[in-house]
Amino acid sequence: MTEGGFFLPFFIVFAVIFSSTGWHILFKGVGTIDNLWIFLLFMSISFITVSSMVSYFPYPTLTFFIAMLIMMNLGTLYIYSFPRSIWPNPLWVLFMLIADVISFVQFLRPSQNPYKAYFILSVLFFIINYFIVVRKKKHLQSHRIKAVMSYVALIGVFTTALSFASGISNLTFDSTVFLATSGFVLPVSLILFFTFTAFNLNPGSGLNNTNFILISVFSLPSGFLIVNLLFLRSLILEYVGPVGFATAAIFILFLIISVLGIIISLASATIEGFINRNRYLYQNYINIFRNDTENTTTRSELFSLTASRLQEWFPDIRSIRYLLVNDESSDIFAPLEDVLDESRDFGHMTKQKEFLHEPFFTKASLDLPPELTVFISKYGGNVYIPVISKQELAGFVIIEGKNFSHNAMICFSNMINLAMSRLEKLSLFTRVIDTQKKLEASRHFQETGKMVSFIAHELRSPLSSIMFNMEVIKEDIAKHKEPDAEYLDISLKEIKRLNHTVEKMLTYGRNIKLSPSEGTFTKFFEELSILFLSSSDRIEFIDNTKGMVFNFDWDLLKSMFINLINNSLQAIQRNNDQGSVKVTVSFKRKKLVAEVSDTGPGIPEEHRDSIFEPFYTTRKDGNGLGLATCEKIAKISGGTITLKETSPKGTVFQINLPVE
């Protein structure tokens, strides 16, 4: 290549664009292996371009061949790793090393034209690339095969073409073939790389329409500036002489191009940040939307909020529609009108993994799944966002509009995902409420049945006795005899028993309202001890609250403690009337913790799960409402009562009540 040749400025421009694009991928792209390889590949192509500019006939030089060797290796590494971002296994590395050694040995052979080394290098790496590409088919998702294979195949062809053209130019001692090939390969490779990247084949490169245009525009004046700096050759000759001129000029020019590439990449990234909406703005939208969704309580409210927020924050949205592909998920879109229904013909899509994560740009994707292509031709739309329910595809949100950036599309997707997450919570909450209502209804019917059975059982016996006694007294009166007082005493006793039972039922069944007042457990225990004077030697009251004042409904607490203490005393009676009862209260972590323990025989295991059920009793004279009433009082007070422990050595009931 002549130093003042006509194509010199254009090749320098391409070198600067390659360099700045590579640096941009390194700075702004996702830190994956394939992005690292493409960066190094771009830099090696820039170095090859620089080498060919400095020397009219660089092909026999070791520097140029090593640069070409590096380019072929990096191209193969990129082909292998894209788009999986993995290191090649040792076998492929071995194949590459063998190709490198064979080519390098051929280049260093004395009395040989090195053109054979370029041909051997081209053929060996073409074979390696071919088998890598064939192998790659097995590891790609079906809808990506065509696009990925086309992309990596073009990379292999272009790198091989540069190496092969170098060999032809060396063979013919004419740089025209290499110049013509480079003049075609360099611009076309840049255009195709950007095309495949912008169409979402490699969104992790960090390139988009805006910054690539900025990189290209800024590279133009930089390239022509370097052309005017070529007067440095006289300065280089003065210091290094003609022998080292080529090497020094190559590295100085490559250094200048690399520094310019870094500056252009950083500048384009900065300017692009001002042109496009900043990702932090989108993150702020997501945070606002997340807080808004927490206040929604219905499906229709949630969908209305999602649509209004999208159209408020993104005025370029013309319409938002909903497409159903899973009939089992039709209830998700139930509040909406005019839902596009494709569930009958496209139900097979629901479990395809390619739809479960990323949204799709319909006009900027080369690897769209065929099903999505059908929808686009039928319904249009610029962005299709998958709606996921229970780890399956339910449908799509179709957004029609223009000028959406990749960050905007990610924002759309995040908002839809947040809405779906909230929808699942609402559905779960609704199911929990419905289940709770059913359980309450079931419990109510169960309790009603038990109550009817209990009433029939508890009232029948005393009423029968009373009726019998009344008949006897009636006969005595009819015979003008003095009624037997014993029959009257028995009837009165049965009436008192009935009254006690009715009071118990009324206490459990009535709507209890709290009437809190201030008090201390010191005074409370004094009142309780008076009620149990006859058993005072068996009951011990322990107050660990140190005279603290609490705000409770003390009458309800008294009823609860009386029931528990009576149960404990009855348990002791069943234990040969030996043992004691201990009542303890403590204040722990803003809660009142009370325990009623006894040394009775304990509760049999088969009864432990049912002791708080109404009308469940194991005593002949019991009514099964004592512990049920205790549980009801504890719940109304905002606390709990539990069977803490039970064994043949005794039983402990624990009460936890919140203290404001």
Secondary structure as GFF3:
##gff-version 3
##sequence-region A 1 660
A	DSSP	alpha_helix	8	28	.	.	.	ID=ss1
A	DSSP	alpha_helix	33	54	.	.	.	ID=ss2
A	DSSP	alpha_helix	62	81	.	.	.	ID=ss3
A	DSSP	alpha_helix	90	108	.	.	.	ID=ss4
A	DSSP	alpha_helix	115	136	.	.	.	ID=ss5
A	DSSP	three_ten_helix	137	139	.	.	.	ID=ss6
A	DSSP	three_ten_helix	142	144	.	.	.	ID=ss7
A	DSSP	alpha_helix	145	172	.	.	.	ID=ss8
A	DSSP	alpha_helix	176	198	.	.	.	ID=ss9
A	DSSP	three_ten_helix	203	205	.	.	.	ID=ss10
A	DSSP	alpha_helix	209	228	.	.	.	ID=ss11
A	DSSP	alpha_helix	232	240	.	.	.	ID=ss12
A	DSSP	alpha_helix	245	275	.	.	.	ID=ss13
A	DSSP	alpha_helix	279	293	.	.	.	ID=ss14
A	DSSP	alpha_helix	299	313	.	.	.	ID=ss15
A	DSSP	beta_strand	317	324	.	.	.	ID=ss16
A	DSSP	three_ten_helix	327	333	.	.	.	ID=ss17
A	DSSP	beta_strand	340	341	.	.	.	ID=ss18
A	DSSP	three_ten_helix	347	351	.	.	.	ID=ss19
A	DSSP	three_ten_helix	353	355	.	.	.	ID=ss20
A	DSSP	beta_strand	360	361	.	.	.	ID=ss21
A	DSSP	alpha_helix	370	379	.	.	.	ID=ss22
A	DSSP	beta_strand	383	389	.	.	.	ID=ss23
A	DSSP	beta_strand	392	401	.	.	.	ID=ss24
A	DSSP	alpha_helix	406	478	.	.	.	ID=ss25
A	DSSP	alpha_helix	485	509	.	.	.	ID=ss26
A	DSSP	beta_strand	517	519	.	.	.	ID=ss27
A	DSSP	alpha_helix	521	531	.	.	.	ID=ss28
A	DSSP	three_ten_helix	533	535	.	.	.	ID=ss29
A	DSSP	beta_strand	539	543	.	.	.	ID=ss30
A	DSSP	beta_strand	550	552	.	.	.	ID=ss31
A	DSSP	alpha_helix	554	573	.	.	.	ID=ss32
A	DSSP	beta_strand	581	588	.	.	.	ID=ss33
A	DSSP	beta_strand	591	598	.	.	.	ID=ss34
A	DSSP	three_ten_helix	605	610	.	.	.	ID=ss35
A	DSSP	alpha_helix	626	636	.	.	.	ID=ss36
A	DSSP	beta_strand	640	647	.	.	.	ID=ss37
A	DSSP	beta_strand	650	658	.	.	.	ID=ss38
###
